Amino acid sequence: MKQLTHDLLPLLLMAGIVIATLVAFWKLLDVVVISASIAVVLYPVHVSCSRHLNRYLSAALITVLVFIVIIAAVSATVSIVSPNRGLLEENVNTIEDWVDESSGSPVYGLPVDREQVAGWFETAEKIVIGYWNALVSDPVLIGFKVFIFFLSLYLVLLHGAAMYDQFMAQVPTPLKGHVSTMTAVTADTLYAIYIVHAGISALTFFIAIPVFFLLGYGNVLFYSFLCAFCEVIPVLGSSAVFVFLGVYALAIGDLDGILIIFFFGYVGVSALPEIYIRPVFMGRRIKIHPLTMLVGFLGGIITMGMAGFVLGPVFIVLLFTGYKILLEEKKSRRDEEPPA
């Protein structure tokens, strides 16, 4: 026991240094966490490329490819959204005109507080404007974060495995198996997060096409792309598009459109992938109940922002894995005890 306690001292010192570093660089936590998690997912590609290229060149090449993919995605988004900006403004103006009208009789027999709806749009507008202002208000900080993101991605690809080996060398022998288990489930969780997230976004685009075609508002591909784009942003999701179009359908008096948006759009396209498909696919990969993974996503985003999109599910998985390890340890000790 004394030897184990003595061996744990370096780990405790390293943990203290890591915690102090996170506190000091808290504003960069989201950038570092996301870049490091992407590096973990792409590390098998780096290993494969390193068999044919110098490992420095391989890490640099993968970093450049990630940069190209991000730039291409941003450019494609701007090129698709910009020509259709007038359509969104027209929808917003229609809703605002409807809100500005007198209360009048209830809508389809339902009492609708139009001032409250106006308040919702005002709040949403403030959130969007505030988020945009936060992005463009400090270009120096943005540029620095972008630099840190790609630098962290490159360094983790290049030296991540060596750092892990050095860390494992300091882990006491009785704990090596448990730490290896924790590492494996963390890697599986990261793979599930990014692969399933990309898959859900692509799935949302395709299953939204027939819904918008049935809705009959035109611009089917644009609205479907908008759903997929919002699905990429964890704090929004495709439900934001259907809520917006639902209010628009209410403003123009389209009862059939409201029913289509709610049952086929909100429930079928938005709620079903988020509540069932995403957690189930992730749960199958890492053997965790789907609702538990949903709590990890939502709780992580609420408490830690964008970094919580990655850290929330990881912490949940590590918590359950640690609990299972504890139960196995207790069971093995009971089995080793001689009978009374």
C-alpha positions as CSV (number, residue, x, y, z in Angstrom):
1,M,0.0,0.0,0.0
2,K,2.9,2.4,0.8
3,Q,4.6,1.6,-2.5
4,L,1.3,2.3,-4.3
5,T,0.9,5.6,-2.5
6,H,4.4,6.5,-3.4
7,D,3.9,5.7,-7.0
8,L,0.8,7.8,-7.1
9,L,2.6,11.0,-6.1
10,P,3.9,11.7,-9.7
11,L,0.4,11.2,-11.0
12,L,-1.1,13.6,-8.4
13,L,1.6,16.2,-9.3
14,M,0.8,15.9,-13.0
15,A,-2.9,16.1,-12.3
16,G,-2.3,19.3,-10.2
17,I,-0.3,20.8,-13.1
18,V,-3.0,20.0,-15.6
19,I,-5.7,21.5,-13.5
20,A,-3.7,24.7,-12.9
21,T,-3.1,24.9,-16.7
22,L,-6.8,24.5,-17.5
23,V,-7.7,27.2,-15.0
24,A,-5.0,29.6,-16.4
25,F,-6.0,29.0,-20.1
26,W,-9.8,28.5,-19.5
27,K,-10.8,30.7,-22.5
28,L,-8.9,28.4,-24.8
29,L,-10.2,25.2,-23.4
30,D,-12.9,24.7,-26.1
31,V,-10.3,25.1,-28.9
32,V,-7.8,22.8,-27.3
33,V,-10.4,20.1,-26.4
34,I,-12.0,20.0,-29.8
35,S,-8.6,20.0,-31.7
36,A,-7.2,17.3,-29.4
37,S,-10.3,15.2,-29.8
38,I,-10.2,15.5,-33.6
39,A,-6.5,14.5,-33.4
40,V,-7.5,11.3,-31.5
41,V,-10.1,10.4,-34.2
42,L,-7.6,11.1,-37.0
43,Y,-4.6,9.4,-35.3
44,P,-5.2,6.0,-37.1
45,V,-4.9,8.0,-40.4
46,H,-1.7,9.5,-39.2
47,V,-0.3,6.1,-38.3
48,S,-1.3,4.8,-41.8
49,C,0.3,7.7,-43.5
50,S,3.5,7.5,-41.4
51,R,4.2,4.1,-42.9
52,H,4.8,5.8,-46.2
53,L,5.8,9.4,-45.2
54,N,7.9,11.1,-42.6
55,R,5.8,11.4,-39.4
56,Y,6.3,15.2,-39.3
57,L,5.1,15.4,-42.9
58,S,2.2,13.2,-42.2
59,A,1.0,15.3,-39.2
60,A,1.4,18.5,-41.3
61,L,-0.4,17.0,-44.2
62,I,-3.4,15.9,-42.1
63,T,-3.5,19.3,-40.4
64,V,-3.5,21.0,-43.8
65,L,-6.3,18.7,-45.0
66,V,-8.4,19.5,-42.0
67,F,-7.9,23.2,-42.7
68,I,-9.0,22.8,-46.3
69,V,-12.1,20.8,-45.3
70,I,-13.1,23.6,-42.8
71,I,-12.5,26.3,-45.3
72,A,-14.5,24.4,-48.0
73,A,-17.3,23.8,-45.6
74,V,-17.5,27.5,-44.6
75,S,-17.3,28.6,-48.2
76,A,-20.0,26.2,-49.3
77,T,-22.3,27.4,-46.4
78,V,-21.8,31.1,-47.3
79,S,-22.4,30.4,-51.0
80,I,-25.6,28.6,-50.3
81,V,-27.0,30.8,-47.6
82,S,-26.1,34.2,-49.1
83,P,-28.3,33.9,-52.3
84,N,-31.3,32.8,-50.1
85,R,-30.9,35.5,-47.5
86,G,-33.8,37.3,-49.1
87,L,-36.0,34.3,-48.7
88,L,-35.3,34.2,-44.9
89,E,-35.9,38.0,-44.7
90,E,-39.2,37.6,-46.4
91,N,-40.3,34.9,-44.0
92,V,-39.2,37.1,-41.0
93,N,-41.1,40.1,-42.4
94,T,-44.2,38.0,-42.8
95,I,-44.0,36.9,-39.2
96,E,-43.4,40.4,-38.0
97,D,-46.4,41.7,-40.0
98,W,-48.5,39.0,-38.4
99,V,-47.2,39.9,-34.9
100,D,-47.9,43.6,-35.5
101,E,-51.5,43.0,-36.3
102,S,-54.1,43.3,-33.6
103,S,-54.8,40.3,-31.4
104,G,-58.2,39.7,-32.9
105,S,-59.8,36.2,-32.6
106,P,-57.8,33.1,-31.6
107,V,-55.9,31.3,-34.3
108,Y,-57.7,28.2,-35.4
109,G,-59.6,28.4,-32.1
110,L,-56.4,28.4,-30.1
111,P,-55.4,31.5,-28.0
112,V,-52.1,32.8,-29.3
113,D,-50.3,35.6,-27.5
114,R,-48.7,37.4,-30.4
115,E,-46.7,39.7,-28.0
116,Q,-45.2,36.6,-26.5
117,V,-44.3,35.3,-30.0
118,A,-42.7,38.7,-30.8
119,G,-40.7,38.4,-27.5
120,W,-39.4,35.0,-28.6
121,F,-38.2,36.4,-31.9
122,E,-36.7,39.4,-30.2
123,T,-34.8,37.1,-27.8
124,A,-33.7,34.9,-30.7
125,E,-32.5,37.9,-32.6
126,K,-30.5,39.2,-29.6
127,I,-28.9,35.7,-29.2
128,V,-27.9,35.6,-32.9
129,I,-26.6,39.1,-33.0
130,G,-24.8,38.7,-29.7
131,Y,-23.2,35.5,-30.9
132,W,-22.1,37.1,-34.2
133,N,-20.8,40.2,-32.4
134,A,-18.8,37.9,-30.1
135,L,-17.3,36.2,-33.1
136,V,-16.3,39.4,-35.0
137,S,-15.7,41.8,-32.1
138,D,-12.1,40.6,-31.4
139,P,-10.5,39.4,-34.6
140,V,-7.1,39.1,-32.9
141,L,-8.5,36.7,-30.4
142,I,-10.2,34.7,-33.2
143,G,-7.0,34.5,-35.2
144,F,-5.1,33.4,-32.1
145,K,-7.7,30.7,-31.4
146,V,-7.5,29.5,-35.0
147,F,-3.7,29.3,-34.7
148,I,-4.0,27.4,-31.3
149,F,-6.5,25.0,-32.8
150,F,-4.3,23.9,-35.7
151,L,-1.1,24.0,-33.7
152,S,-2.7,21.7,-31.0
153,L,-4.0,19.4,-33.8
154,Y,-0.5,19.1,-35.3
155,L,1.2,18.6,-31.9
156,V,-1.2,16.0,-30.6
157,L,-0.9,14.1,-33.9
158,L,2.8,14.3,-33.7
159,H,3.6,13.7,-30.0
160,G,0.3,12.4,-28.6
161,A,1.3,8.8,-28.6
162,A,4.7,9.5,-27.0
163,M,3.1,11.6,-24.3
164,Y,0.6,8.8,-23.6
165,D,3.5,6.3,-23.3
166,Q,5.3,8.5,-20.9
167,F,2.2,8.9,-18.9
168,M,1.6,5.2,-18.7
169,A,5.2,4.7,-17.6
170,Q,4.4,6.7,-14.5
171,V,1.2,4.7,-13.7
172,P,1.6,2.1,-11.0
173,T,1.4,-1.5,-12.3
174,P,-1.9,-2.3,-10.5
175,L,-3.6,0.6,-12.2
176,K,-2.3,0.2,-15.7
177,G,-5.1,-2.1,-16.8
178,H,-7.8,0.3,-15.5
179,V,-6.1,3.3,-17.1
180,S,-5.9,1.4,-20.4
181,T,-9.6,0.7,-20.1
182,M,-10.4,4.3,-19.5
183,T,-8.3,5.3,-22.5
184,A,-10.0,2.8,-24.8
185,V,-13.5,3.9,-23.9
186,T,-12.5,7.6,-24.2
187,A,-11.2,7.0,-27.8
188,D,-14.4,5.0,-28.6
189,T,-16.5,7.9,-27.3
190,L,-14.7,10.4,-29.4
191,Y,-15.0,8.3,-32.5
192,A,-18.7,7.9,-31.8
193,I,-19.2,11.6,-31.2
194,Y,-17.7,12.8,-34.5
195,I,-18.7,10.0,-36.8
196,V,-22.2,9.7,-35.5
197,H,-22.6,13.5,-35.5
198,A,-21.5,13.8,-39.1
199,G,-23.8,10.9,-40.0
200,I,-26.8,12.5,-38.3
201,S,-26.2,15.7,-40.2
202,A,-26.1,13.9,-43.5
203,L,-29.2,11.9,-42.6
204,T,-31.1,15.0,-41.6
205,F,-30.4,16.5,-45.0
206,F,-31.8,13.6,-46.9
207,I,-34.9,12.8,-44.7
208,A,-35.8,16.6,-44.7
209,I,-36.1,16.7,-48.5
210,P,-39.4,14.9,-48.8
211,V,-40.8,16.8,-45.8
212,F,-40.1,20.2,-47.5
213,F,-41.3,18.9,-50.8
214,L,-44.6,17.9,-49.1
215,L,-44.7,21.2,-47.3
216,G,-44.8,23.0,-50.7
217,Y,-42.9,26.2,-49.8
218,G,-40.3,25.7,-52.5
219,N,-36.5,25.9,-52.0
220,V,-36.5,22.3,-50.8
221,L,-32.7,21.8,-51.0
222,F,-32.0,25.1,-49.2
223,Y,-34.3,24.3,-46.3
224,S,-32.9,20.8,-46.1
225,F,-29.3,22.2,-46.1
226,L,-30.4,24.6,-43.4
227,C,-31.6,21.7,-41.2
228,A,-28.3,19.8,-41.8
229,F,-26.3,23.0,-41.0
230,C,-28.2,23.7,-37.8
231,E,-27.7,20.0,-36.8
232,V,-24.0,20.5,-36.9
233,I,-24.3,23.3,-34.3
234,P,-25.1,21.4,-31.0
235,V,-26.9,24.3,-29.3
236,L,-29.4,24.7,-32.3
237,G,-30.3,21.5,-34.1
238,S,-32.7,21.1,-37.0
239,S,-35.6,21.8,-34.6
240,A,-34.7,25.6,-34.8
241,V,-35.6,25.5,-38.6
242,F,-38.9,23.7,-38.0
243,V,-39.9,26.0,-35.1
244,F,-39.2,29.0,-37.3
245,L,-41.2,27.6,-40.3
246,G,-43.9,26.6,-37.9
247,V,-44.4,30.2,-36.8
248,Y,-44.3,31.2,-40.4
249,A,-47.0,28.7,-41.3
250,L,-49.1,30.1,-38.4
251,A,-48.6,33.6,-39.7
252,I,-49.8,32.8,-43.2
253,G,-52.7,30.7,-41.9
254,D,-51.4,27.4,-43.3
255,L,-53.0,24.8,-41.0
256,D,-51.8,21.9,-43.2
257,G,-48.3,23.2,-43.1
258,I,-48.4,23.4,-39.3
259,L,-49.4,19.8,-39.1
260,I,-46.7,18.7,-41.6
261,I,-44.0,20.7,-39.9
262,F,-44.9,19.3,-36.5
263,F,-45.5,15.6,-37.2
264,F,-43.1,15.0,-40.2
265,G,-40.6,17.8,-39.5
266,Y,-40.2,18.4,-35.8
267,V,-41.0,14.8,-34.7
268,G,-39.6,12.8,-37.7
269,V,-36.6,14.9,-38.8
270,S,-35.5,16.7,-35.7
271,A,-36.7,14.8,-32.5
272,L,-36.3,11.2,-33.7
273,P,-32.5,11.5,-34.7
274,E,-31.7,13.5,-31.5
275,I,-33.6,11.5,-29.0
276,Y,-33.2,8.0,-30.5
277,I,-30.9,7.5,-33.4
278,R,-27.9,9.5,-32.2
279,P,-27.8,8.1,-28.6
280,V,-28.5,4.6,-29.8
281,F,-25.7,4.6,-32.3
282,M,-23.3,6.1,-29.7
283,G,-24.6,3.7,-27.0
284,R,-23.9,0.7,-29.2
285,R,-20.4,1.9,-29.8
286,I,-19.6,2.5,-26.1
287,K,-22.2,0.3,-24.4
288,I,-24.0,3.1,-22.6
289,H,-27.8,3.7,-22.4
290,P,-29.0,6.2,-25.0
291,L,-30.7,8.5,-22.5
292,T,-27.5,8.6,-20.5
293,M,-25.6,9.8,-23.6
294,L,-28.3,12.4,-24.2
295,V,-27.8,13.7,-20.7
296,G,-24.1,13.9,-21.4
297,F,-24.6,15.9,-24.5
298,L,-27.1,18.4,-23.1
299,G,-25.4,18.7,-19.7
300,G,-22.0,19.2,-21.2
301,I,-23.2,21.9,-23.6
302,I,-25.1,23.7,-20.9
303,T,-22.3,23.7,-18.3
304,M,-19.2,23.9,-20.5
305,G,-20.3,25.4,-23.9
306,M,-18.8,24.0,-27.1
307,A,-16.2,22.0,-25.1
308,G,-19.0,20.3,-23.3
309,F,-20.1,18.7,-26.6
310,V,-17.1,16.5,-26.3
311,L,-16.4,16.5,-22.6
312,G,-20.0,15.9,-21.5
313,P,-20.3,12.4,-23.1
314,V,-16.7,11.6,-22.2
315,F,-17.2,12.3,-18.5
316,I,-20.4,10.3,-18.5
317,V,-18.7,7.3,-20.0
318,L,-15.7,7.6,-17.7
319,L,-18.1,7.8,-14.7
320,F,-19.9,4.6,-15.7
321,T,-16.6,2.9,-16.6
322,G,-15.1,3.8,-13.3
323,Y,-18.1,2.5,-11.5
324,K,-17.9,-0.9,-13.3
325,I,-14.2,-1.1,-12.5
326,L,-15.0,-0.5,-8.8
327,L,-17.6,-3.2,-8.8
328,E,-15.2,-5.7,-10.5
329,E,-12.5,-4.9,-8.0
330,K,-14.8,-5.5,-5.1
331,K,-16.0,-8.8,-6.6
332,S,-12.5,-10.0,-7.3
333,R,-11.5,-9.2,-3.7
334,R,-14.4,-11.1,-2.3
335,D,-13.5,-14.1,-4.5
336,E,-9.9,-14.0,-3.3
337,E,-10.9,-13.9,0.4
338,P,-10.6,-17.3,2.1
339,P,-13.8,-18.7,3.5
340,A,-14.4,-18.1,7.2
